Amino acid sequence: MPNVEAIKNLLSIAEIGSAVSVFLFGVYTVQLYIYYSHFPNDRWQLKALVAVVSVLELGHVISVLHYLYTISISWYDQPERLFIHAPIGISVETLLGGYIACIVQVFFTDRARRLTGAWRTAYFCNLLSLARFALTTAVVIYLITKSLPEFEKNWGWLVTVCLVVGAAVDIIVAALLCSHLIWERKTSFKRTTKLIDRIILMTLQTGLATSMLTLAVMLVFETMTDSYVWVALYMCLARIFSNSLLATLNARTVFRRLADGVSLQLDAQTSPTRLKFAHGKASIPIGMGCSPSSQTSQSTSTTFDPPADDENETQPDQARTRTESDQHPV
């Protein structure tokens, strides 16, 4: 018969972690609605990535609730099973959480590669993400096939390595983006520094949030395994990754407004408000574009209205010239 205090600790921690995880899933759902409402013309690859993450998130939250139901209801009269075998819910949750983390990390790594051009660092981070993917799969296999005491004794190091690799990817990507943006800040106009500062802050919030929580899970798992606090933290880890993804995508609207403000200020100081050309219409964008996609971008531009059609204006003059020449032949 296991210790009553251990059972109480596990159940209380699992309930708290499940509640926070479900709450974060609600936050993710709101962000998902905002994304599909504001960016309907994004590239289909990006929308497909968000859809895949959403399906995995739904499966993850169902697995969390299944785990809570198993340990609190199904095994109510068998408390000894809590510390012998891992419920199937925690195994599925671990698998889906690792897949979500891998997908989101590859997305952020690709974004860093496109912005900085550091393709070697990006490929290295992608290799680390794939390694985390493989380690997560191995952890789940051992959770299903081994007892909990045997897993903690012989294979617990896999969890630690998996978490360290994931945190390393987040820190490298965040450092790469921030260093590039800081360099851009030094060489940019003063009026664009506010925009770059917001992008740096967003990068730190998304990158460091996932890495700090990952390191917290690892430290608690290594130092306070019997407290089961790491269980609650791990339940929320995948949700932090998915919310970071959508927060980054939805923040493009804010960045676009800041970029438009910079463009309008530059227009007022450096360009006239209306110019006339002899032919056709022209629209010349001025300033930085921070649009989510080519279809939905609303870059600030100064529109130059042309005069009336030159051909229509010159036709009466040409006719009058021909009439005068007919009346006064040479």
Secondary structure, DSSP 8 states (H G I E B T S, - for coil): ---HHHHHHHHHHHHHHHHHHHHHHHHHHHHHHHHHHH-TTS-HHHHHHHHHHHHHHHHHHHHHHHHHHIIIIITTT-GGGGGTS--HHHHHHHHHHHHHHHHHHHHHHHHHHHHH--HHHHHHHHHHHHHHHHHHHHHHHHHHHS-HHHIIIIIHHHHHHHHHHHHHHHHHHHHHHHHHHHHHHHTS-GGGHHHHHHHHHHHHHHHHHHHHHHHHHHHHHHH-GGGTHHHHHHHHHHHHHHHHHHHHHHTHHHHHHHHHHHHHHHHHHHS-S----SSS-EEEE-S----S-TTT----EEEE---S-HHHHHHHHHHHHHHHHHHS--
